[in-house]
Amino acid sequence: MPKPLRYALRFLAIVAVVVTVSALFVPASPANSPYLSALLDLSGRSVLAANHCANKTCGSFSGPCVSAPGYLCSGGGGHTQCFTKLCQ
């Protein structure tokens, strides 16, 4: 058997062993984890925000917001960072 083929087969065997061993040590599902909050079951339903689009985007890194259809601008105001997201 040629040396490159032998090395390739060894490499594939090592990869297969690593994948198999890593699959054995997958962490338990989060539902069974001891690190979950005791208040997790008491959480309410998710709140949906109003579907309002201000049609504004950031004019620069720290604002101000400028008119742009289909975007929502938040933050800004001189010393804070401005964020823009696409309206849905």
C-alpha positions as CSV (number, residue, x, y, z in Angstrom):
1,M,0.0,0.0,0.0
2,P,1.4,3.4,-0.9
3,K,2.5,5.7,2.0
4,P,0.2,8.6,1.2
5,L,-2.8,6.2,1.1
6,R,-1.7,4.6,4.4
7,Y,-1.4,8.1,6.1
8,A,-4.8,9.2,4.7
9,L,-6.4,6.0,6.2
10,R,-4.7,6.6,9.5
11,F,-5.9,10.2,9.6
12,L,-9.5,9.2,8.8
13,A,-9.4,6.5,11.5
14,I,-8.1,9.1,14.1
15,V,-10.9,11.6,13.0
16,A,-13.5,8.8,13.3
17,V,-12.3,8.0,16.9
18,V,-12.3,11.6,17.9
19,V,-15.8,12.1,16.6
20,T,-17.1,9.0,18.3
21,V,-15.5,9.9,21.6
22,S,-16.8,13.5,21.5
23,A,-20.3,12.2,20.8
24,L,-20.1,10.2,24.0
25,F,-19.3,13.3,26.1
26,V,-22.1,15.6,24.7
27,P,-23.5,17.6,27.6
28,A,-27.0,16.7,28.8
29,S,-29.9,18.6,27.4
30,P,-30.5,22.0,29.1
31,A,-33.9,20.7,30.5
32,N,-31.9,18.3,32.8
33,S,-29.1,20.7,33.8
34,P,-28.6,21.5,37.4
35,Y,-27.6,25.1,36.4
36,L,-31.0,26.2,35.3
37,S,-32.9,28.9,37.2
38,A,-35.5,27.8,39.7
39,L,-37.8,30.5,38.3
40,L,-37.6,29.2,34.7
41,D,-41.0,27.5,34.9
42,L,-42.6,30.7,36.2
43,S,-41.7,32.8,33.2
44,G,-44.6,34.3,31.3
45,R,-45.2,34.3,27.6
46,S,-43.0,36.4,25.5
47,V,-44.1,39.9,24.9
48,L,-44.5,41.0,21.3
49,A,-43.6,44.6,20.6
50,A,-45.7,46.9,18.4
51,N,-45.0,46.6,14.8
52,H,-44.1,50.2,14.3
53,C,-41.4,51.3,11.9
54,A,-39.9,54.8,12.4
55,N,-38.3,54.8,9.0
56,K,-35.0,56.2,10.3
57,T,-31.4,55.0,10.3
58,C,-28.2,56.2,12.0
59,G,-26.6,59.1,10.3
60,S,-23.2,58.3,11.9
61,F,-21.7,56.1,14.6
62,S,-23.1,58.1,17.4
63,G,-26.3,59.4,15.7
64,P,-28.4,61.3,15.0
65,C,-31.1,59.4,13.3
66,V,-32.0,60.4,9.7
67,S,-34.9,59.5,7.5
68,A,-34.6,56.1,5.7
69,P,-37.6,54.0,4.7
70,G,-37.7,50.5,6.2
71,Y,-35.3,51.0,9.1
72,L,-35.5,51.6,12.9
73,C,-32.9,53.7,14.6
74,S,-32.2,53.5,18.4
75,G,-29.5,55.0,20.6
76,G,-27.4,57.8,19.4
77,G,-27.7,61.2,21.0
78,G,-24.1,62.4,21.0
79,H,-22.1,60.2,23.3
80,T,-23.8,56.8,22.9
81,Q,-23.6,54.3,20.0
82,C,-26.4,54.4,17.4
83,F,-28.0,51.1,16.3
84,T,-30.1,50.5,13.1
85,K,-32.2,47.5,12.4
86,L,-34.4,46.5,9.5
87,C,-38.1,46.8,10.1
88,Q,-40.2,43.7,9.6
